[in-house]
Amino acid sequence: MLKRLVVGSLLAITFMVSSTAMAGDTLKRVIDSKVLKVGMTADQPPMNAVSSSGQYMGYDVDLANALAGAMQVKLEIVKMPFGDLMTALEKGKIDMVASGMAITPERSLKVSFVGPYIMSGKSILTKNSVLAKIESSEEFNRKDLKLVALKNSTSSSFISAVAPDATLIEVADYEEGVAMVINGTADAMVADMPACMLSILRHPDAGLATLSSPVTIEPIGIAISKKDPQFLNLIDNYLETYSNMGLLEKLNAKWFVDKSWIAALPR
């Protein structure tokens, strides 16, 4: 069903590329090279990850494949730490960021966003039974707490804003953060709720816990250079069409409802 939807969306919106009168820097580069370079961490399941067989997988990966297919170009996923994605986009090393990136006012000063294509929210991953039952984000603000988060992420900004008294530890990827919580180096990891829930499923004997509901709600979008309004308009049209056709709903069901994909992750 997903493949049929992607093919259908390709046929429905391919005309958008051919009808572009004046291509900006990014769009022209994509058209000339016939390659769409999408930056992501490949370490944020179910948004993006690398399977045990070495294949990219996840919501962001499926969405990027749909976009590249609609543009009739090859998809090239450029893997890098989350903290490097914005800089790579600004320097033109990638054409867009699709990596579970929250749309924020601060980021919008530097890049443009298309979307949101999904909503997310912050939670914590911890072995501390007291922390797992907090009802207010202000309860994080304790000098005795060590909280870990991805570098340059909204999780890191969240800790700095609501828990300035706590010690913030920034890491390059979720795997490092989860390991710190398990071995006791950190009291908790602040991350998107799906990532926290997945970590519990992957480490059933580690005594991990997360909140029953997220403490924030965040819109997730595709980041694009501010220098190319034509490319922005094109991707915005694609996303609107995908939403109207039900593709985004199918991706949500595939990656957030059906858990069969977890078996494909490295153990």
N, C-alpha and C positions, 0 to 999 in steps of 0.2 A: 504493500500500500504506500509506504514512504517513497519508494522508487518511482511509482506512478505519479505521485504528487509532484516530485521534483521534476520529472520529465514534463509534466503538464505546465508547471510554472515556467520552465525554460521556454516552451513554445509560446506561452502567453506574454512573456515580457522581453524576449530576445530583441524585438524591434526597438527597444529603448536604446540599445547600444548603437544601432545603425542610424538612428535618427538624431544622434547627438551632433549639433551643429559646430560647436566649439569645445573641444576637449581641453580640460585643464591639465596641469602637469601630471598629476597622478593618473587620471583617466587615459591620457595620451600614452603614458609609459606602459600601462596595462594593455592597451590596444596594440601598441607597436611590438611589445615583447610577447604578447599572447600568454602572459603569466600574471596571476593575481597572488601577491605575497601577503599572507595573513599572519600576523604575529600573535602568538599565544604561549602560555607556559607549558602546556601539555601535561600539567600536574594539578589540575583542578577538577577531578571527576565529581559529578557527571558532566560538567561543562566541557572539559577537555582532558585527555589523558593519552598514554601510550599503552597499548595492549601487551600481553605477554608475548605475542608474536611480533611485536615491534611496529604495529600499525596504529596510526592516530585514530582516536575514537572520541565521541562525546557530542553533546548538543552543538557546541561551537563548531566542531569539525563538520557535522552534517550541514549546518547553516552555511559555512564557508564553501563547501562543495556545491551547494545549491546556487550560491552567488556566482561562483566560477563557471558552473555549467550554463547558467543563464547568459553570461557574458561570452560564452564559447571560448574560454581560455583555460589554461592549465592552472590548477591550484598548487601553490607552494607554501607549505606551512613552515614558518620560521620560529623555531622554539627558542625561548629565552626566559630568564627570570622575570617575574612580574614587574619588579622595580625598573627594568630596562625598557619596557614596552613603549612608554610615552616618548622617551628620548629617541628610540629607533624610528618611531613614526614621524617625529618632528624633523629628523635628519633624512627622511626619505628612504630609509633602509627597508621599510615595509610599507604596504599600501593601506593597511587598516589593522586595527586591533580588534580581535574577537576572542576575548579571554575572560568572560565573566566580569567585565569591568563596569563598575557602578558609575552612573552619570552624576557628577558633582559640579557645583559652581566653580570650584578651584580648577578642576580638570578642563572645564569648558572655557576657561580663559586661554588655554593653550591649544586645544583641539576642538573639533566639532563632533557631535554625536548624532547617530541615527538610532531611533528607537524611542523607548525601550522595547526589546523583543521578549523580555521576561522580567519578572520581579523576584527579588531575593531578600534576604534579611540576615542580620548578624546574630550569632549565638556563640556559645563557648564550648570547648571540649576540655573536660577536666576529670580528675580522679577524686576530687574533693566533693563529698556528698553535700556539704553546706553550699558551696558555690553553685552546684548543679540545681539548687532550688531557689536561687535569688529571684526577686520579683522586680527589682529596680536596678538600672545600670549603675546608679550611684554606689551600689554596694561593692562595685569593683574597686572603688577608690580607697585602697588600704595600702599602707607603706610596706606591709609584710608580704604583699602579693607580687609575683613575677609573672607577667602576662606576655605571651608570644604572639606575633602576627607577621604576615607577609610584609616585606619591605615596600614602602610607598603605596600601601593598600589603604582602602577606607577602614579596614580593621585597625590598622596602625593609628590612623587619624582618630578613630573612635576612642581608642585607649587614651591617647594624649588629651582628648577633650573631656572625657567623663571620669578618667582615673589618673589624674596628673601625679598623685602620690604613689601610685604603683610603679614598679620597674618594668619598662617596655623593652622587650627583646625582639629585634627584627630578624627574620630569616628569609632565605631565598625561595624556599618552597614548603608546601604543606608537610611533606614527608619528614623534613627536619623538625618542624614544629610539633608534629604528633609524637615523634621520638622523644623530644624534650619533656612533654607532658607525661609520657609513659615512664620515663626513667627518673622523673621527679625534679629535673632541672628547672622546669617551669610549673607554676600552679595551674595554669590554664592557657589554652590557645583561643584567641578570638578569630572567628572565620565565618564564612557564609554557612548557614544552617545545613544545607545539603552536604557540605564537606565534613561538618562535624558528625552528622548522622552516618555518613559512609565510613568514617574512621572507626566508629563503634562496631559496624558490621564487619570490617576487615580485621579488627583486633578484639574478638569476642571475649578473650580471657584476660584482657588488660585492666578491667575494672573501670572503663571509661564511661562517662555520662555527658549528656548535653541538656539544654533547657527544653521545656515542653513547647515553647513558642519563641520566635525570634524577638530580640529587643529593639530591632530597627527594621524598616522596610526600605529597600533600595531598588531603583530602576536600573536594569542592566542594558547597555547599549553597545553599538559598534563605533569605535573611535576612528575618525578620519581627519586628514589634514585640513586646516582652515583655509588653505590656499587654493582649494579646488571645489568650488560650489557645484560645478557640473557633476563631479563624481559623487558628491554628497546627495544631490538630487536623484541621481540614478539609483544609488543604494537605498535611499528612502522609498522610492517607487517600488523597488523589489520587495522590501520588507512589508509594505502595505499590501502588495499583491499576495505575498505568502500568507499574511494574516487573513486576508479575505478568502483565500483558497483552503484554509484550514491546515496549512503545513506547520505553522508554529504550534498549533494544538497537538498535532501528531508527534512533533519532536518532544513536546512536554510529556506526553504519555509514554513515549519510548524511553526517555532518560530519567523521569522523576516518578513514574508510576510502576512501570515494568522494571524489576530489579535483575533480570536475567543477564544483563551486560556485565554485572559485577564479576561473574565467573571468568571474563576475558582479561581482567586486570592481573598484573604480576602479583605473585604471592610473597 
